[in-house]
Amino acid sequence: MSANISKSVKASSKPGRTISILFVILIAFSALAFIQGDKVKLGLDLRGGTSVTLQPRVSAGGSVSTAAINQAVAIIRQRVNSLGVAESQVAAQGSGNNQQIVISVPGNTGTAIVNLVGQTAELRFRQVLAQGAGSDTSTATAAAKGSKAAPSSFPAGVTAALNNKYGALDCAQASNRQGGNTDLPNEAIVACSRDGATKYILAPAQVVGTDVKGASAGLDQASGAGWQVLLNFTGAGTTKFGSLTSSVTKLAAPQNEVAIVLDGLVITAPRIIQAITAGNAQITGSFTQSDASNLANVLKYGALPLAFDRGDVQQVSPTLGSDQLRAGLLAGGIGLLLVVLYSVLYYRGLGIVSVGSLLVAGAITYLSFLLLGKWIGFTLSLAGIAGAIVSIGITADSFIVYFERLRDEVREGRTLRTAVQTGWQRARRTIIVADSVSLIASVLLYFFAVGDVRGFAFTLGLTTVVDLFVVFFFTKPLVSILSKVSFYAHGHRFSGFSSKSLGIAAGKEVI
């Protein structure tokens, strides 16, 4: 019977090669982490960070609805989350017109992130009616280029009131280049370019931010001029943009230009040579990669429903501090020590596999924290540490399932080498199912929770994946190697496979 079972067991892959590949990968990632030179980034609750308050801008006699505040919080939270798992906090405070949004971001780089998430990102596509030098005080009548109207006439679409605003606008003043969600899409406006070099009179917007379906950053391959933001329009937006570009192609400059306006400032105003009906467009303007990515991220998640005035940016101290960090690490260390002691006392020599598996899992997890902190902005909070501590039990559970199945196979009369394979075939499904349940729970928590719970879910999910990797590429191959060692194969009393350890009656030990 044992012979038939042996024949049915597939020849295992070379366990030594598998473990060697694992350690090569570990060494490579360790070298990468060393080259990056970063430490594990701690979250807001452990090292403090940056906090800013956004105050809704309310017109005289106006009011701020709770629904608008909640929508703004949701959009800002989406933007923060898209920047990586940074343990940032976005919350609404107060009531009525005293409502405000508080954004807290870990570390010293919080100011840049706060600047990004606080942008209103009201995008408009407007036809240019007149343009001139940013600091020029000439009126639109004098500044309109290519106009065949009489000197006393205004360019088409320009009123006397707009003409006066245009003449009074000085884009050299920083206050006129701050932008803000103050322009109405159905009204003509005067506006400055972002650098203040040019000022414009712009027609009512025919395409707005809600007509944009998606946005991404990319290199301008055609001109090689640097980074640009690529826009995709909705069905209605495609029709509107096609109509706008078709109507200006045959006009004289500057009326044949379409200004792309973001928060009241002109990003760029390209001349339209032919109608654009394919449903996409590009925003250029001497962007750096960071500028283009940030702008695309803001546009992707929509415009804020309110305009905000930014309060003072402040540095916040850790809410938990080093004492709580030490307590969390101490709890994790005690839990790990108890698991190691249990493994060694109960499984004897086989405990070396569980200890090695925990060490390898710990090394991979630590390297993951280092690399993900650099790649996606991952920060480790106390909730994340709790997720890592829970993972110790998940890893221990995996090798216990395999060990017990392995010992059952030996009790049934199989040799250890055969039991390693048959036991693995029967145990791996249980391990995969158990880890899958944990992984599903982590994913659901991550997508449906906010704040610290997301950090717990992310860490728990990451360590669960690490556990599966270690079980398949370290635990099982190492047991295969040990099964060929006489100390284990012949059931030494300290091997974990002796008659006493297996509960087999004296004289019936299977060798």
C-alpha positions as CSV (number, residue, x, y, z in Angstrom):
1,M,0.0,0.0,0.0
2,S,2.8,2.4,0.9
3,A,4.4,1.6,-2.5
4,N,1.2,2.6,-4.4
5,I,1.0,5.8,-2.5
6,S,4.6,6.6,-3.2
7,K,4.0,6.1,-6.9
8,S,1.0,8.4,-6.8
9,V,3.0,11.3,-5.3
10,K,4.4,13.6,-7.9
11,A,8.1,14.2,-7.7
12,S,8.7,17.4,-5.9
13,S,10.5,20.3,-7.5
14,K,14.0,20.8,-6.3
15,P,13.6,22.4,-2.8
16,G,17.1,23.5,-2.6
17,R,16.8,25.6,-5.8
18,T,13.5,27.0,-4.6
19,I,15.0,28.3,-1.3
20,S,18.1,29.6,-3.1
21,I,15.9,31.6,-5.4
22,L,14.0,33.0,-2.4
23,F,17.2,34.2,-0.8
24,V,18.5,35.7,-4.0
25,I,15.2,37.7,-4.2
26,L,15.6,38.7,-0.5
27,I,19.2,39.9,-1.1
28,A,18.2,41.9,-4.2
29,F,15.3,43.7,-2.4
30,S,17.6,44.3,0.6
31,A,20.2,45.9,-1.7
32,L,17.4,48.0,-3.3
33,A,16.2,49.1,0.2
34,F,19.8,49.9,1.2
35,I,20.4,52.0,-2.0
36,Q,17.2,54.0,-1.3
37,G,18.4,54.6,2.2
38,D,15.0,55.2,3.7
39,K,13.6,54.1,7.0
40,V,10.1,52.8,7.7
41,K,7.8,55.8,7.5
42,L,5.7,56.3,10.6
43,G,2.1,57.5,10.5
44,L,0.5,60.6,11.9
45,D,-0.2,59.0,15.3
46,L,3.4,58.0,15.8
47,R,5.5,60.9,14.5
48,G,3.2,63.8,13.9
49,G,2.8,65.7,10.6
50,T,1.1,68.6,9.0
51,S,-2.5,69.8,9.6
52,V,-4.5,72.5,7.7
53,T,-8.0,73.8,8.0
54,L,-10.1,74.6,4.9
55,Q,-12.8,77.2,5.5
56,P,-15.7,77.3,3.0
57,R,-16.0,80.7,1.2
58,V,-19.5,81.9,1.8
59,S,-21.0,84.9,-0.1
60,A,-23.1,87.5,1.8
61,G,-26.4,85.9,2.8
62,G,-25.3,82.5,1.6
63,S,-25.1,79.2,3.5
64,V,-23.0,76.1,3.5
65,S,-24.9,72.8,3.3
66,T,-23.8,69.7,5.1
67,A,-24.2,67.7,1.8
68,A,-21.7,70.0,0.0
69,I,-19.2,69.6,2.9
70,N,-19.6,65.8,2.9
71,Q,-19.1,65.7,-0.9
72,A,-15.9,67.8,-0.5
73,V,-14.6,65.5,2.2
74,A,-15.2,62.5,0.0
75,I,-13.4,64.1,-3.0
76,I,-10.4,65.2,-0.9
77,R,-10.2,61.8,0.7
78,Q,-10.1,60.2,-2.8
79,R,-7.3,62.4,-3.7
80,V,-5.4,61.6,-0.6
81,N,-5.9,57.9,-1.1
82,S,-4.7,58.1,-4.7
83,L,-1.4,59.4,-3.4
84,G,-0.7,56.1,-1.5
85,V,-1.5,54.5,1.8
86,A,-0.3,57.5,3.9
87,E,-2.6,57.2,7.0
88,S,-3.9,60.7,6.3
89,Q,-7.0,62.0,8.0
90,V,-9.8,64.1,6.4
91,A,-12.7,65.1,8.5
92,A,-15.5,67.7,8.7
93,Q,-15.9,69.8,11.9
94,G,-18.5,72.3,13.1
95,S,-22.0,73.0,11.8
96,G,-23.9,75.4,9.6
97,N,-21.7,78.2,8.1
98,N,-19.1,77.3,10.7
99,Q,-18.3,74.0,9.1
100,Q,-14.7,73.4,8.0
101,I,-12.6,70.5,6.8
102,V,-9.4,69.5,8.6
103,I,-6.7,67.6,6.7
104,S,-3.9,65.9,8.6
105,V,-1.0,64.3,6.7
106,P,2.0,62.5,8.3
107,G,5.6,63.8,8.0
108,N,7.2,66.9,6.8
109,T,6.0,66.7,3.2
110,G,2.4,67.2,4.2
111,T,2.2,70.8,3.0
112,A,2.6,69.8,-0.7
113,I,-0.1,67.2,-0.3
114,V,-2.4,69.6,1.5
115,N,-1.9,72.1,-1.4
116,L,-2.9,69.4,-3.8
117,V,-6.0,68.1,-2.1
118,G,-7.3,71.6,-1.4
119,Q,-7.4,72.7,-5.0
120,T,-10.9,73.4,-6.3
121,A,-10.0,72.2,-9.8
122,E,-12.8,74.0,-11.6
123,L,-11.9,73.4,-15.2
124,R,-13.4,75.5,-18.1
125,F,-12.8,75.6,-21.8
126,R,-13.4,79.2,-23.0
127,Q,-13.0,81.0,-26.3
128,V,-10.5,83.9,-26.1
129,L,-12.1,87.2,-27.0
130,A,-9.1,89.5,-26.3
131,Q,-5.6,89.2,-24.9
132,G,-2.7,91.4,-24.0
133,A,0.4,91.8,-21.8
134,G,-0.4,91.0,-18.2
135,S,0.6,94.4,-16.8
136,D,-0.7,96.4,-19.7
137,T,-3.5,98.8,-18.8
138,S,-4.8,99.1,-22.4
139,T,-8.4,98.4,-22.9
140,A,-9.7,95.4,-24.9
141,T,-10.5,97.7,-27.9
142,A,-6.8,98.5,-28.2
143,A,-5.6,95.1,-27.3
144,A,-7.7,93.0,-29.6
145,K,-5.5,91.6,-32.3
146,G,-6.8,91.1,-35.8
147,S,-10.1,92.7,-35.1
148,K,-11.6,94.5,-38.1
149,A,-14.0,96.5,-35.9
150,A,-13.9,100.3,-35.7
151,P,-11.5,101.6,-33.0
152,S,-14.4,102.7,-30.9
153,S,-16.1,99.3,-31.1
154,F,-15.5,96.4,-28.8
155,P,-14.5,92.9,-30.0
156,A,-17.4,90.5,-30.4
157,G,-18.7,89.4,-27.0
158,V,-16.9,92.1,-25.1
159,T,-19.1,94.6,-23.1
160,A,-18.1,97.9,-21.6
161,A,-18.0,96.4,-18.1
162,L,-15.6,93.7,-19.3
163,N,-13.6,96.2,-21.1
164,N,-13.1,98.2,-17.9
165,K,-12.2,95.2,-15.9
166,Y,-9.7,94.1,-18.5
167,G,-8.0,97.5,-18.5
168,A,-7.9,97.6,-14.6
169,L,-6.5,94.0,-14.3
170,D,-2.8,93.9,-13.5
171,C,-1.5,90.3,-13.6
172,A,1.8,91.4,-12.1
173,Q,0.1,91.5,-8.7
174,A,0.3,88.2,-6.9
175,S,-3.2,88.6,-5.6
176,N,-4.6,88.4,-9.1
177,R,-2.8,85.1,-9.8
178,Q,-4.1,83.1,-6.8
179,G,-7.0,81.7,-8.7
180,G,-10.0,80.2,-6.8
181,N,-13.4,79.0,-7.7
182,T,-14.9,82.4,-8.4
183,D,-15.9,82.3,-12.0
184,L,-19.3,81.3,-13.3
185,P,-19.3,79.1,-16.3
186,N,-22.1,80.9,-18.1
187,E,-20.6,84.4,-17.8
188,A,-17.7,86.0,-19.7
189,I,-14.7,86.8,-17.5
190,V,-11.3,88.5,-17.4
191,A,-8.4,86.3,-16.2
192,C,-4.6,86.1,-15.9
193,S,-2.3,83.3,-17.1
194,R,-0.6,81.4,-14.3
195,D,2.7,83.2,-14.7
196,G,1.0,86.6,-15.0
197,A,2.6,87.3,-18.4
198,T,-0.8,87.5,-20.3
199,K,-4.3,88.6,-19.4
200,Y,-7.5,87.6,-21.3
201,I,-11.1,88.4,-21.9
202,L,-12.8,85.0,-22.1
203,A,-16.2,84.0,-23.4
204,P,-18.7,81.9,-21.3
205,A,-17.5,78.3,-20.9
206,Q,-18.9,75.7,-23.3
207,V,-17.0,72.8,-21.7
208,V,-16.6,72.4,-17.9
209,G,-15.0,70.0,-15.5
210,T,-17.9,67.6,-15.3
211,D,-17.6,67.0,-19.0
212,V,-14.2,65.4,-18.4
213,K,-14.3,61.6,-18.1
214,G,-10.7,60.9,-17.1
215,A,-7.2,62.5,-16.9
216,S,-3.6,61.2,-17.0
217,A,-0.1,62.6,-17.1
218,G,2.2,61.8,-20.0
219,L,5.2,63.1,-22.0
220,D,4.5,65.3,-25.0
221,Q,5.8,62.9,-27.6
222,A,5.0,65.2,-30.5
223,S,6.9,68.4,-29.6
224,G,9.1,67.0,-26.8
225,A,8.2,70.1,-24.8
226,G,7.9,68.1,-21.5
227,W,4.9,66.8,-19.6
228,Q,1.3,67.3,-20.4
229,V,-2.1,66.3,-19.0
230,L,-4.3,64.2,-21.3
231,L,-8.0,64.5,-21.0
232,N,-10.8,62.2,-22.1
233,F,-14.3,63.6,-22.4
234,T,-17.7,62.1,-21.7
235,G,-20.1,61.6,-24.6
236,A,-21.7,65.0,-24.0
237,G,-18.3,66.6,-23.4
238,T,-17.0,65.3,-26.7
239,T,-20.0,66.9,-28.5
240,K,-19.5,70.2,-26.7
241,F,-15.7,70.3,-27.3
242,G,-16.2,69.4,-31.0
243,S,-18.7,72.2,-31.4
244,L,-16.4,74.7,-29.6
245,T,-13.4,73.9,-31.7
246,S,-15.4,73.9,-34.9
247,S,-16.8,77.4,-34.3
248,V,-13.4,79.1,-33.8
249,T,-11.2,77.6,-36.5
250,K,-12.0,80.3,-39.1
251,L,-11.8,83.3,-36.8
252,A,-8.9,85.7,-36.6
253,A,-6.5,85.7,-33.7
254,P,-7.0,85.7,-30.8
255,Q,-10.6,84.7,-31.2
256,N,-9.4,81.4,-32.8
257,E,-7.8,80.4,-29.5
258,V,-9.5,78.3,-26.7
259,A,-8.3,79.0,-23.2
260,I,-8.1,76.1,-20.7
261,V,-8.9,77.7,-17.4
262,L,-8.3,76.1,-14.0
263,D,-9.7,77.8,-10.9
264,G,-9.9,81.1,-12.7
265,L,-6.3,81.0,-14.1
266,V,-5.4,80.3,-17.8
267,I,-3.2,77.3,-18.0
268,T,-2.8,77.5,-21.8
269,A,-4.6,79.0,-24.7
270,P,-3.7,77.1,-27.9
271,R,-4.8,78.2,-31.4
272,I,-7.3,75.8,-32.9
273,I,-6.4,74.9,-36.4
274,Q,-9.0,72.2,-37.0
275,A,-12.1,70.8,-35.1
276,I,-11.3,68.3,-32.4
277,T,-14.1,65.7,-32.4
278,A,-12.3,62.6,-31.1
279,G,-13.2,63.2,-27.5
280,N,-9.7,64.0,-26.1
281,A,-7.5,67.0,-25.5
282,Q,-4.1,67.9,-24.0
283,I,-3.2,70.6,-21.4
284,T,0.3,71.8,-21.8
285,G,2.1,74.6,-19.9
286,S,5.7,73.7,-19.0
287,F,4.7,71.1,-16.5
288,T,7.1,69.1,-14.5
289,Q,6.2,65.4,-14.0
290,S,5.0,66.1,-10.5
291,D,2.9,69.1,-11.6
292,A,1.3,67.1,-14.4
293,S,0.6,64.1,-12.2
294,N,-0.9,66.2,-9.5
295,L,-3.2,68.1,-11.9
296,A,-4.3,64.9,-13.5
297,N,-5.1,63.4,-10.1
298,V,-7.2,66.4,-9.1
299,L,-9.1,66.5,-12.4
300,K,-9.7,62.7,-12.2
301,Y,-11.6,62.9,-9.0
302,G,-13.7,66.0,-9.9
303,A,-14.0,69.5,-8.7
304,L,-14.8,70.5,-5.1
305,P,-18.4,71.7,-4.7
306,L,-17.2,74.7,-2.7
307,A,-14.4,77.3,-2.8
308,F,-12.2,77.2,0.3
309,D,-10.0,79.6,2.1
310,R,-6.9,77.9,3.5
311,G,-6.1,78.4,7.2
312,D,-2.7,78.3,8.8
313,V,-0.7,75.2,8.1
314,Q,0.5,73.8,11.4
315,Q,2.8,71.0,12.5
316,V,1.1,68.6,14.8
317,S,2.7,66.4,17.4
318,P,2.3,62.6,17.6
319,T,-1.0,61.7,19.2
320,L,0.4,58.5,20.7
321,G,4.1,59.0,20.8
322,S,7.1,56.8,21.4
323,D,5.7,55.1,24.5
324,Q,2.8,53.7,22.6
325,L,5.1,52.6,19.8
326,R,7.4,50.8,22.2
327,A,4.4,49.2,23.8
328,G,3.1,48.0,20.5
329,L,6.5,46.6,19.5
330,L,6.8,44.9,22.9
331,A,3.4,43.2,22.4
332,G,4.5,42.0,19.0
333,G,7.8,40.7,20.4
334,I,6.1,38.8,23.3
335,G,3.6,37.3,20.9
336,L,6.4,36.2,18.5
337,L,8.4,34.7,21.4
338,L,5.4,32.7,22.7
339,V,4.8,31.3,19.2
340,V,8.5,30.3,18.9
341,L,8.5,28.7,22.4
342,Y,5.4,26.7,21.6
343,S,6.8,25.5,18.3
344,V,10.0,24.3,19.8
345,L,8.4,22.7,22.8
346,Y,5.7,20.9,20.9
347,Y,7.3,20.2,17.6
348,R,10.9,19.7,18.9
349,G,13.3,19.6,16.0
350,L,10.5,20.5,13.5
351,G,10.2,23.8,15.3
352,I,13.3,25.0,13.3
353,V,11.0,25.2,10.3
354,S,8.4,27.4,12.1
355,V,11.1,29.7,13.5
356,G,12.8,30.0,10.1
357,S,9.4,30.7,8.4
358,L,8.7,33.5,10.9
359,L,12.1,35.0,10.4
360,V,11.8,35.0,6.6
361,A,8.2,36.3,6.8
362,G,9.4,39.1,9.1
363,A,12.3,40.0,6.8
364,I,10.0,40.2,3.7
365,T,7.4,42.2,5.6
366,Y,10.1,44.7,6.8
367,L,11.5,45.1,3.3
368,S,8.0,45.6,2.0
369,F,7.4,48.4,4.5
370,L,10.7,50.1,3.4
371,L,10.0,49.8,-0.3
372,L,6.3,50.6,-0.3
373,G,7.1,53.7,1.8
374,K,9.2,54.9,-1.1
375,W,7.0,53.7,-3.9
376,I,3.5,54.5,-2.8
377,G,4.0,56.6,0.3
378,F,3.0,53.8,2.8
379,T,3.3,54.8,6.4
380,L,3.1,52.6,9.4
381,S,0.7,53.6,12.2
382,L,-0.2,51.8,15.4
383,A,-3.2,50.2,13.6
384,G,-0.7,48.9,11.0
385,I,1.5,47.4,13.7
386,A,-1.6,45.7,15.1
387,G,-2.2,44.2,11.7
388,A,1.4,42.9,11.6
389,I,1.0,41.4,15.1
390,V,-2.2,39.6,14.0
391,S,-0.2,38.2,11.0
392,I,2.1,36.3,13.4
393,G,-0.9,34.1,14.2
394,I,-1.8,33.7,10.6
395,T,1.7,32.5,9.7
396,A,1.8,30.2,12.7
397,D,-1.5,28.7,11.7
398,S,-0.3,27.9,8.2
399,F,2.7,25.8,9.3
400,I,0.7,24.2,12.1
401,V,-1.9,23.0,9.6
402,Y,0.9,21.5,7.5
403,F,2.8,19.9,10.4
404,E,-0.3,18.2,11.8
405,R,-1.2,16.9,8.4
406,L,2.4,15.6,8.0
407,R,2.3,13.9,11.4
408,D,-1.0,12.3,10.6
409,E,0.5,10.8,7.4
410,V,3.4,9.4,9.3
411,R,1.0,7.9,11.9
412,E,-0.8,6.1,9.1
413,G,2.4,4.2,8.2
414,R,4.0,6.3,5.5
415,T,7.6,7.2,5.4
416,L,8.5,10.8,6.2
417,R,9.6,11.5,2.7
418,T,6.3,10.2,1.3
419,A,4.4,12.0,4.0
420,V,6.0,15.3,3.1
421,Q,4.3,15.2,-0.3
422,T,1.0,13.6,0.5
423,G,0.6,15.8,3.6
424,W,1.3,18.9,1.5
425,Q,-1.3,18.0,-1.1
426,R,-3.9,17.7,1.6
427,A,-2.8,20.7,3.7
428,R,-2.2,23.3,1.1
429,R,-5.9,23.7,0.2
430,T,-6.7,24.4,3.8
431,I,-3.9,26.9,4.0
432,I,-5.0,28.7,0.8
433,V,-8.7,28.8,1.9
434,A,-7.8,30.2,5.4
435,D,-5.5,32.9,4.0
436,S,-8.0,33.7,1.3
437,V,-10.7,34.4,3.9
438,S,-8.2,36.7,5.7
439,L,-7.3,38.4,2.4
440,I,-10.9,39.0,1.5
441,A,-11.6,40.5,4.9
442,S,-8.6,42.8,4.4
443,V,-9.7,44.0,1.0
444,L,-13.3,44.7,2.2
445,L,-12.0,46.6,5.2
446,Y,-9.6,48.6,3.0
447,F,-12.2,49.7,0.5
448,F,-15.1,50.3,2.9
449,A,-13.4,51.8,5.9
450,V,-11.6,55.1,6.5
451,G,-8.7,56.4,8.6
452,D,-6.7,54.0,10.7
453,V,-8.8,51.0,9.9
454,R,-7.5,51.2,6.3
455,G,-3.9,51.0,7.6
456,F,-4.8,47.9,9.6
457,A,-6.5,46.3,6.6
458,F,-3.6,47.1,4.3
459,T,-1.0,45.7,6.6
460,L,-3.0,42.6,7.4
461,G,-3.6,41.9,3.6
462,L,0.1,42.4,2.9
463,T,1.3,40.1,5.6
464,T,-1.3,37.5,4.5
465,V,0.2,37.5,1.0
466,V,3.6,37.2,2.5
467,D,2.5,34.2,4.5
468,L,1.3,32.4,1.4
469,F,4.6,33.2,-0.3
470,V,6.7,31.9,2.6
471,V,4.7,28.7,3.0
472,F,5.1,27.8,-0.7
473,F,8.7,28.9,-1.2
474,F,10.3,28.3,2.2
475,T,8.3,26.2,4.6
476,K,7.4,23.3,2.3
477,P,10.8,23.2,0.5
478,L,12.7,23.2,3.9
479,V,10.6,20.3,5.2
480,S,11.3,18.4,2.0
481,I,15.1,18.9,2.6
482,L,14.8,17.9,6.3
483,S,12.9,14.7,5.4
484,K,16.1,13.4,3.8
485,V,18.1,14.0,6.9
486,S,18.5,10.9,9.1
487,F,17.8,12.8,12.3
488,Y,14.2,13.4,11.1
489,A,13.7,10.4,8.8
490,H,14.5,7.9,11.5
491,G,12.4,9.5,14.2
492,H,15.0,10.8,16.7
493,R,13.3,11.6,20.0
494,F,14.1,15.3,19.5
495,S,13.0,15.4,15.9
496,G,9.3,15.7,16.5
497,F,8.6,12.4,14.7
498,S,9.4,10.0,17.5
499,S,6.8,7.5,18.7
500,K,6.2,9.5,21.8
501,S,5.8,12.7,19.9
502,L,3.4,11.1,17.4
503,G,1.5,9.2,20.1
504,I,2.3,5.8,18.6
505,A,2.5,2.8,20.9
506,A,6.1,1.6,21.6
507,G,7.4,-0.8,19.1
508,K,5.2,0.5,16.3
509,E,7.2,3.4,15.2
510,V,7.3,3.8,11.4
511,I,10.9,4.4,10.1
